[in-house]
Amino acid sequence: MSVRLHPHAVERLNERGATEAEVITAVETGETFPAKYGRTGFRRNFPFGKIWRGKVYATKQVEVYAVREGKDWLAITFIARFF
């Protein structure tokens, strides 16, 4: 299985504060849940302990919405949450 990022997701990496590796790891090892429009959601928490937009957060959660393409996944978009 491989994970590819849609150009939309790649464009949003810096804006939303996640890395390509975190998005891929969330799909490969994260919690799975059903999402709208026949997509699958993946969620994983990562230790953070850094500053994001002026505030220190201990944890970063990356939530990815993807579709199956054969044996592979295409990550359409993602959300990064800090807490």
C-alpha positions as CSV (number, residue, x, y, z in Angstrom):
1,M,0.0,0.0,0.0
2,S,1.2,3.5,-0.8
3,V,-0.2,6.9,0.1
4,R,-0.2,9.8,-2.4
5,L,-1.2,13.4,-1.6
6,H,-3.6,15.2,-3.9
7,P,-2.1,18.6,-5.0
8,H,-4.7,20.3,-2.8
9,A,-3.3,18.6,0.3
10,V,0.3,19.4,-0.7
11,E,-0.6,23.1,-1.1
12,R,-2.1,23.2,2.4
13,L,0.8,21.6,4.3
14,N,2.6,24.8,5.5
15,E,-0.7,26.7,5.9
16,R,-2.1,24.1,8.2
17,G,1.1,23.2,10.0
18,A,1.6,19.5,9.1
19,T,4.3,17.7,7.2
20,E,3.8,15.2,4.3
21,A,5.3,12.5,6.5
22,E,2.6,13.2,9.2
23,V,-0.2,12.9,6.7
24,I,1.2,9.6,5.3
25,T,1.7,8.2,8.8
26,A,-1.8,9.2,9.8
27,V,-3.2,7.1,6.9
28,E,-0.8,4.2,7.5
29,T,-1.2,3.9,11.3
30,G,-4.0,6.2,12.4
31,E,-7.5,5.5,13.7
32,T,-9.9,4.9,10.8
33,F,-13.5,6.3,10.6
34,P,-16.1,6.7,7.9
35,A,-16.4,10.1,6.3
36,K,-18.7,11.9,3.9
37,Y,-18.8,11.3,0.1
38,G,-17.5,7.7,0.3
39,R,-14.2,8.8,1.8
40,T,-12.3,7.3,4.7
41,G,-11.0,9.4,7.6
42,F,-7.7,8.7,9.4
43,R,-6.8,10.4,12.7
44,R,-3.5,10.3,14.6
45,N,-2.0,12.3,17.4
46,F,1.7,13.3,17.3
47,P,3.8,14.7,20.2
48,F,4.4,18.4,19.3
49,G,5.8,20.5,22.2
50,K,6.4,23.6,20.0
51,I,5.0,27.0,19.2
52,W,2.2,27.2,16.6
53,R,0.9,30.7,15.9
54,G,2.3,32.1,19.1
55,K,1.2,29.5,21.5
56,V,2.9,26.3,22.8
57,Y,1.0,23.0,22.2
58,A,1.9,19.6,23.5
59,T,0.0,17.6,20.8
60,K,-0.7,17.9,17.1
61,Q,-3.6,15.9,15.7
62,V,-3.7,15.2,12.0
63,E,-7.0,14.1,10.4
64,V,-6.8,13.0,6.8
65,Y,-9.7,12.4,4.3
66,A,-8.7,9.9,1.6
67,V,-10.1,7.7,-1.1
68,R,-9.0,4.2,-2.1
69,E,-7.3,3.8,-5.5
70,G,-6.8,0.1,-6.0
71,K,-4.5,-0.9,-3.1
72,D,-3.3,2.6,-2.6
73,W,-4.7,5.7,-0.8
74,L,-5.1,9.2,-2.2
75,A,-5.2,11.8,0.6
76,I,-7.6,14.5,-0.6
77,T,-7.3,16.9,2.3
78,F,-6.4,17.1,6.0
79,I,-7.0,19.1,9.1
80,A,-4.3,19.7,11.8
81,R,-5.4,20.5,15.3
82,F,-3.2,21.6,18.1
83,F,-3.9,21.1,21.8
